[in-house]
């Protein structure tokens, strides 16, 4: 490899966190980590280093952004402490209407147990949850996707908006996540 090509490769390597940051910023929506890794031909070690670098950068108090993770997808979002100010600047409301107790209970099952079917949520709660799931889905708090094991049902899981609004980087940051997830799985 000639010197010019080596220099160019080294510069690209040094710029990788900025490149990933630009991809996330431009996409605006959640992006599959594998898509970025494949596009940039990154090793797992390189990816881990880039994510560590960006996590440290956005962990600073003077940063207005953070990266959130959900499954294999990541998204660059506004820090929760600034969300209300940004919404006001953009002339939007955050939709902070209160949820009913039944809807909150349904949300807790989806958050700690998801991805989960309606039948599984109803088994845990002991009542019909169709309305609560619909309400949460319409508000963008949960996502509904096809169930690969049963084409007659759907799977429900928390959305990126849920994580953004609670200021979480991943679902595992929910209070007592491991303990409650285990309790909810006992019913299987």
C-alpha positions in Angstrom: 0.0 0.0 0.0 1.4 3.4 -0.9 1.9 6.2 1.6 -1.0 8.3 0.2 -3.5 5.4 0.5 -2.2 4.5 4.1 -2.6 8.2 5.1 -6.1 8.3 3.7 -7.1 5.1 5.6 -5.6 6.3 8.8 -7.6 9.6 8.5 -10.8 7.7 7.8 -10.2 5.5 10.9 -9.7 8.6 13.1 -12.9 10.1 11.6 -15.1 7.0 12.1 -16.9 8.4 15.2 -17.7 11.6 13.3 -18.9 9.6 10.3 -21.2 7.4 12.5 -22.5 10.5 14.3 -23.3 12.1 10.9 -25.2 9.0 9.8 -27.3 9.0 13.0 -28.0 12.7 12.8 -29.0 12.6 9.1 -31.1 9.5 9.5 -33.1 11.0 12.3 -34.9 7.7 12.8 -33.5 4.5 14.5 -30.7 2.8 12.4 -29.7 -0.8 12.5 -26.1 -1.0 13.9 -25.2 -3.8 11.5 -26.1 -1.6 8.5 -23.5 1.0 9.6 -20.9 -1.7 10.5 -21.4 -3.3 7.1 -21.3 -0.1 5.1 -18.1 1.1 6.8 -16.6 -2.4 7.0 -16.1 -2.2 10.7 -14.9 -5.0 13.0 -16.8 -5.6 16.3 -13.8 -4.1 18.1 -13.9 -0.9 15.9 -17.6 -0.6 16.5 -17.3 -1.0 20.2 -14.6 1.7 20.3 -16.7 4.1 18.2 -19.8 3.6 20.4 -17.6 4.1 23.5 -16.3 7.3 22.1 -19.7 8.6 21.2 -21.2 7.5 24.5 -18.5 9.4 26.4 -19.0 12.4 24.2 -22.8 12.6 24.8 -22.4 11.7 28.4 -20.9 15.1 29.0 -23.1 17.6 30.9 -22.7 20.2 28.2 -24.0 17.9 25.4 -27.6 18.3 24.3 -27.8 14.8 22.7 -27.6 11.2 23.6 -27.6 7.8 21.9 -30.4 5.3 22.7 -30.3 1.6 22.0 -33.2 -0.7 21.4 -32.4 -4.2 20.2 -29.9 -3.9 17.3 -31.0 -0.3 16.5 -29.6 3.0 17.7 -30.8 6.6 17.5 -29.4 10.0 18.2 -31.9 12.0 20.2 -32.2 15.1 22.3 -31.5 14.7 26.0 -34.7 14.6 28.0 -33.7 17.6 30.1 -34.0 19.7 26.9 -37.0 18.1 25.3 -39.6 20.5 26.6 -37.5 23.6 25.5 -36.9 22.1 22.0 -40.6 21.2 21.7 -41.5 24.8 22.6 -39.0 26.2 20.1 -40.5 23.9 17.4 -44.0 24.9 18.4 -45.0 21.3 19.4 -46.6 19.8 22.5 -45.1 16.7 24.0 -48.5 15.0 24.5 -48.1 14.7 28.3 -51.8 13.7 28.8 -52.1 11.2 31.6 -52.5 7.5 30.9 -55.1 5.5 32.8 -54.0 3.0 35.5 -55.0 0.1 33.2 -53.0 1.6 30.3 -49.9 2.1 32.6 -50.2 -1.5 33.8 -50.3 -2.7 30.2 -47.3 -0.5 29.4 -45.3 -2.0 32.3 -46.0 -5.5 31.0 -44.9 -4.6 27.5 -41.8 -2.7 28.8 -40.6 -5.5 31.2 -41.8 -8.5 29.2 -41.7 -7.4 25.5 -41.8 -8.3 22.8 -45.0 -9.8 23.9 -48.4 -10.8 22.3 -51.7 -9.4 23.4 -52.7 -12.8 24.8 -49.5 -12.8 27.0 -50.3 -9.3 28.3 -53.8 -10.3 29.1 -52.6 -13.4 30.9 -50.4 -11.3 33.1 -53.1 -8.6 33.7 -56.1 -11.0 33.8 -58.3 -8.7 31.7 -58.8 -7.7 28.1 -56.0 -5.3 27.0 -57.0 -4.4 23.4 -58.0 -0.8 24.2 -54.9 -0.1 26.3 -52.6 -1.6 23.6 -54.3 0.4 20.9 -54.0 3.6 23.0 -50.3 3.0 23.6 -49.7 2.3 20.0 -51.5 5.4 18.7 -49.5 7.5 21.1 -46.3 6.0 19.8 -45.3 4.6 23.2 -45.2 1.0 21.9 -44.6 -0.5 18.5 -46.6 -3.3 17.0 -45.0 -5.8 14.6 -46.0 -9.1 12.9 -45.5 -12.2 15.0 -43.1 -14.5 13.0 -44.4 -17.5 15.0 -48.2 -16.8 14.5 -49.5 -14.8 11.6 -52.8 -14.2 13.4 -51.2 -12.1 16.2 -48.8 -9.2 16.7 -45.9 -8.6 19.0 -45.8 -5.4 21.1 -42.6 -3.8 22.4 -41.6 -0.4 23.7 -40.8 2.3 21.1 -37.9 4.6 20.8 -40.2 7.5 21.8 -40.8 5.6 25.1 -37.0 5.5 25.7 -36.6 9.2 24.6 -39.4 10.5 26.8 -38.1 8.7 29.9 -34.5 9.6 29.2 -33.3 6.0 29.0 -30.5 4.8 26.8 -32.0 1.3 26.7 -34.9 -0.7 28.2 -32.5 -2.3 30.7 -32.2 1.0 32.5 -35.8 0.7 33.7 -36.0 0.4 37.5 -35.5 -3.2 38.7 -35.6 -4.4 35.1 -33.9 -7.8 35.6 -35.9 -8.6 38.7 -39.3 -7.7 37.2 -38.5 -9.3 33.8 -37.8 -12.5 35.7 -41.1 -12.3 37.7 -43.1 -11.7 34.5 -41.5 -14.7 32.7 -42.5 -17.1 35.5 -46.0 -17.2 34.1 -44.8 -18.9 30.9 
